[in-house]
């Protein structure tokens, strides 16, 4: 028996909400919500403002990266129109998780203007996500060489991870050239932008750590943040919430970090993401269409 699309969407949303509640229950059974609230209440506004700016820069770079993929297949969108569409997609991803999501909305909008490029648009979005995950992997390996991980044979693990990261980058170029030929000329440029996105978010995380008066074990916190970004990219919870907090908690326990600060950092990052995505609601359909036509 096939379920109606609306019922499937509702059930998927309920499942995600259930996983979110379960994840937060798991986290706050192990740390004190009151202590987390105290950390959040003591945040320094100046550092928090800098973090918001750095996160916005990371999203601007991410929008440019996606537009590089789109232009490779003949979707010649102006940077202004693309940025508006990207920001609206951010809003849908965070605040309308039960619908088609931000990526699906972008495909629907662009398909109206470029009806013959639907498959290519989906491939562009997939490669955009993959490039981000590759950049996360590279930076994870780089930080793993700095952070004293509690692993036996650590140097062997570091060497294997370094070779694996280099192999993934070269392999990504080969796979793109073989099966995604239109995107091949943009590979290294988009990968550089992906690294820029993650670097800006690492700086954002450093600003959040400064805002919470945290001055020790900074590389370890950054390593946990990158691992949480991988978890948040998986479509298991609403906007990555819950999954990120669980990784921050487990990472803090593994690396002997302050678990309260770690989870507070995760919550701050989510709230910051929501604050930056919220202006996407101001990009109405009419304004967006007008910007696309001008572009």
ChimeraX attribute file (.defattr): number of C-alpha atoms within 10 A of each C-alpha:
attribute: neighborCount
match mode: 1-to-1
recipient: residues
	/A:1	3
	/A:2	5
	/A:3	8
	/A:4	8
	/A:5	9
	/A:6	11
	/A:7	10
	/A:8	13
	/A:9	16
	/A:10	13
	/A:11	13
	/A:12	17
	/A:13	19
	/A:14	15
	/A:15	15
	/A:16	22
	/A:17	19
	/A:18	14
	/A:19	18
	/A:20	21
	/A:21	15
	/A:22	13
	/A:23	19
	/A:24	16
	/A:25	13
	/A:26	15
	/A:27	21
	/A:28	17
	/A:29	9
	/A:30	11
	/A:31	14
	/A:32	13
	/A:33	15
	/A:34	11
	/A:35	13
	/A:36	19
	/A:37	12
	/A:38	13
	/A:39	18
	/A:40	17
	/A:41	10
	/A:42	11
	/A:43	17
	/A:44	16
	/A:45	12
	/A:46	11
	/A:47	19
	/A:48	22
	/A:49	16
	/A:50	17
	/A:51	27
	/A:52	22
	/A:53	15
	/A:54	21
	/A:55	24
	/A:56	21
	/A:57	17
	/A:58	24
	/A:59	22
	/A:60	16
	/A:61	21
	/A:62	24
	/A:63	22
	/A:64	20
	/A:65	23
	/A:66	21
	/A:67	24
	/A:68	23
	/A:69	25
	/A:70	24
	/A:71	16
	/A:72	17
	/A:73	15
	/A:74	13
	/A:75	18
	/A:76	15
	/A:77	19
	/A:78	15
	/A:79	17
	/A:80	16
	/A:81	20
	/A:82	22
	/A:83	22
	/A:84	22
	/A:85	27
	/A:86	25
	/A:87	24
	/A:88	25
	/A:89	23
	/A:90	25
	/A:91	25
	/A:92	24
	/A:93	23
	/A:94	20
	/A:95	18
	/A:96	16
	/A:97	19
	/A:98	20
	/A:99	16
	/A:100	14
	/A:101	18
	/A:102	22
	/A:103	19
	/A:104	15
	/A:105	18
	/A:106	19
	/A:107	19
	/A:108	16
	/A:109	16
	/A:110	19
	/A:111	16
	/A:112	11
	/A:113	13
	/A:114	15
	/A:115	11
	/A:116	10
	/A:117	18
	/A:118	15
	/A:119	11
	/A:120	20
	/A:121	23
	/A:122	16
	/A:123	17
	/A:124	24
	/A:125	19
	/A:126	12
	/A:127	20
	/A:128	22
	/A:129	15
	/A:130	15
	/A:131	23
	/A:132	24
	/A:133	19
	/A:134	19
	/A:135	22
	/A:136	23
	/A:137	22
	/A:138	19
	/A:139	19
	/A:140	20
	/A:141	21
	/A:142	16
	/A:143	16
	/A:144	19
	/A:145	16
	/A:146	11
	/A:147	16
	/A:148	12
	/A:149	13
	/A:150	10
	/A:151	9
	/A:152	8
	/A:153	8
	/A:154	14
	/A:155	11
	/A:156	11
	/A:157	15
	/A:158	16
	/A:159	13
	/A:160	12
	/A:161	19
	/A:162	19
	/A:163	12
	/A:164	16
	/A:165	21
	/A:166	15
	/A:167	12
	/A:168	16
	/A:169	19
	/A:170	13
	/A:171	13
	/A:172	20
	/A:173	19
	/A:174	15
	/A:175	14
	/A:176	18
	/A:177	15
	/A:178	11
	/A:179	10
	/A:180	15
	/A:181	13
	/A:182	17
	/A:183	22
	/A:184	19
	/A:185	14
	/A:186	18
	/A:187	20
	/A:188	15
	/A:189	12
	/A:190	24
	/A:191	21
	/A:192	15
	/A:193	23
	/A:194	27
	/A:195	23
	/A:196	19
	/A:197	25
	/A:198	23
	/A:199	17
	/A:200	21
	/A:201	24
	/A:202	23
	/A:203	17
	/A:204	26
	/A:205	26
	/A:206	22
	/A:207	22
	/A:208	27
	/A:209	26
	/A:210	18
	/A:211	23
	/A:212	22
	/A:213	15
	/A:214	16
	/A:215	10
	/A:216	10
	/A:217	13
	/A:218	15
	/A:219	16
	/A:220	20
	/A:221	26
	/A:222	21
	/A:223	24
	/A:224	24
	/A:225	25
	/A:226	25
	/A:227	18
	/A:228	21
	/A:229	20
	/A:230	17
	/A:231	20
	/A:232	20
	/A:233	16
	/A:234	11
	/A:235	11
	/A:236	20
	/A:237	25
	/A:238	23
	/A:239	25
	/A:240	22
	/A:241	25
	/A:242	28
	/A:243	26
	/A:244	28
	/A:245	28
	/A:246	21
	/A:247	25
	/A:248	31
	/A:249	26
	/A:250	17
	/A:251	22
	/A:252	20
	/A:253	13
	/A:254	12
	/A:255	18
	/A:256	12
	/A:257	20
	/A:258	15
	/A:259	21
	/A:260	23
	/A:261	22
	/A:262	25
	/A:263	26
	/A:264	25
	/A:265	25
	/A:266	26
	/A:267	19
	/A:268	20
	/A:269	23
	/A:270	19
	/A:271	14
	/A:272	21
	/A:273	19
	/A:274	17
	/A:275	14
	/A:276	18
	/A:277	22
	/A:278	17
	/A:279	14
	/A:280	19
	/A:281	15
	/A:282	13
	/A:283	16
	/A:284	12
	/A:285	13
	/A:286	9
	/A:287	13
	/A:288	20
	/A:289	18
	/A:290	11
	/A:291	18
	/A:292	21
	/A:293	12
	/A:294	11
	/A:295	13
